[in-house]
């Protein structure tokens, strides 16, 4: 999945950037950066999106996925500095 795929997913599932950022507990700028990316996005992000598509899965694992996603993004941001 690249940024254009994320944007298409968001629109297909009726998510605004604000709603998606709140669900994933990331900044709006992170969503913008991901959507503008031409490189593959994290597999953890893909799994989090899958969890958002299935409310029952979100209740049991969505918050854990969001936590893992934040951790991965922090590590990535640190490695880019």
C-alpha positions as CSV (number, residue, x, y, z in Angstrom):
1,X,0.0,0.0,0.0
2,X,1.3,3.5,-0.9
3,X,-0.2,6.9,-0.1
4,X,-2.7,6.9,-3.0
5,X,-4.0,3.6,-1.8
6,X,-4.5,5.0,1.7
7,X,-6.3,8.0,0.4
8,X,-8.6,5.7,-1.7
9,X,-9.2,3.5,1.3
10,X,-10.1,6.6,3.4
11,X,-12.6,7.9,0.9
12,X,-14.1,4.4,0.2
13,X,-14.7,4.0,3.9
14,X,-16.0,7.5,4.4
15,X,-13.2,8.6,6.7
16,X,-11.9,12.2,6.8
17,X,-8.3,12.8,7.6
18,X,-9.4,14.0,11.0
19,X,-11.4,11.0,11.8
20,X,-8.7,8.6,10.6
21,X,-6.0,10.4,12.6
22,X,-8.2,10.1,15.7
23,X,-8.9,6.4,15.2
24,X,-5.2,5.7,14.7
25,X,-4.1,8.2,17.4
26,X,-1.6,10.0,15.1
27,X,-1.3,13.6,14.0
28,X,-3.1,15.0,11.0
29,X,0.3,15.7,9.5
30,X,1.1,12.0,9.7
31,X,-2.0,11.2,7.6
32,X,-1.0,13.9,5.1
33,X,2.6,12.5,4.9
34,X,1.4,9.0,4.4
35,X,-1.1,10.0,1.7
36,X,1.6,11.8,-0.2
37,X,4.1,8.9,0.1
38,X,5.1,7.0,-3.0
39,X,7.0,4.4,-1.0
40,X,5.3,1.4,0.7
41,X,3.6,2.2,4.0
42,X,3.9,0.1,7.1
43,X,2.2,-3.3,7.2
44,X,1.0,-2.4,10.7
45,X,-0.9,0.5,9.1
46,X,-2.6,-1.9,6.7
47,X,-3.6,-4.2,9.6
48,X,-5.0,-1.2,11.5
49,X,-7.1,-0.2,8.5
50,X,-8.4,-3.8,8.3
51,X,-9.3,-3.6,11.9
52,X,-11.2,-0.3,11.3
53,X,-13.2,-2.1,8.5
54,X,-14.5,-4.7,11.0
55,X,-15.9,-3.1,14.1
56,X,-15.8,-6.4,16.2
57,X,-12.1,-6.7,15.4
58,X,-11.6,-3.0,16.3
59,X,-13.1,-3.6,19.8
60,X,-10.7,-6.4,20.5
61,X,-7.6,-5.4,18.7
62,X,-7.9,-1.9,17.2
63,X,-6.4,-0.1,20.1
64,X,-3.5,-2.5,20.3
65,X,-2.9,-1.9,16.6
66,X,-3.0,1.8,17.1
67,X,-0.5,1.5,19.9
68,X,1.9,-0.6,17.7
69,X,1.4,1.8,14.9
70,X,2.4,4.8,17.0
71,X,5.5,2.9,18.3
72,X,6.6,2.1,14.7
73,X,6.1,5.7,13.6
74,X,8.1,7.0,16.5
75,X,10.9,4.6,15.7
76,X,10.8,5.7,12.0
77,X,10.8,9.4,12.9
78,X,13.8,8.9,15.2
79,X,15.7,7.0,12.5
80,X,15.1,9.8,10.0
81,X,16.7,12.4,12.3
